[in-house]
Amino acid sequence: MRYVIAISILIVFFVQVHLSVLNTGYQEQALQRVTYALENASHAASMQVTSASVSDGYPVFDQTQADAIFREVIASNMKLDANTLSPLAGSMFKQPLTVELEQFVDYSNTPSFPYHYSNPAYGIDVVLNGPSIVYVVKIPIPQVWTKNAAYDREWSTVAAYPDK
């Protein structure tokens, strides 16, 4: 009888360890997917400048186009709807991504570069060497084992227009 109890306890322990490892791997994959999607989307958005401003030598972002490209790229990388940023069927994410901050810093609102940008609310303190876009996004990271609820995670990134 004691062997049956010991083996039962070992089986429960074995299953819990494997579920924990599976959950950690799933969360790590979700974190990497958001990181790369945000990097790609912010870079694509930073390329959206008005042609007249580039020819003048003082790039200014086309904010409407930059926002649309950002949403399109992040949605395609994470299997989200581009309009609402809600998960589509087959997405590993179960709740929508929210854009907490989208700040354009260019020659339309900054006289010269380098420029010291600070946003203490999000812990951002950086020197911008040229026109840049600052993004902060938040999305709940999914769990495989639903004992624990998904937790919100914030990412911030600064993407600069590559004019040099």
Secondary structure as GFF3:
##gff-version 3
##sequence-region A 1 164
A	DSSP	alpha_helix	2	46	.	.	.	ID=ss1
A	DSSP	alpha_helix	51	56	.	.	.	ID=ss2
A	DSSP	alpha_helix	63	78	.	.	.	ID=ss3
A	DSSP	beta_strand	98	105	.	.	.	ID=ss4
A	DSSP	beta_strand	115	119	.	.	.	ID=ss5
A	DSSP	beta_strand	124	128	.	.	.	ID=ss6
A	DSSP	beta_strand	132	141	.	.	.	ID=ss7
A	DSSP	beta_strand	151	160	.	.	.	ID=ss8
###
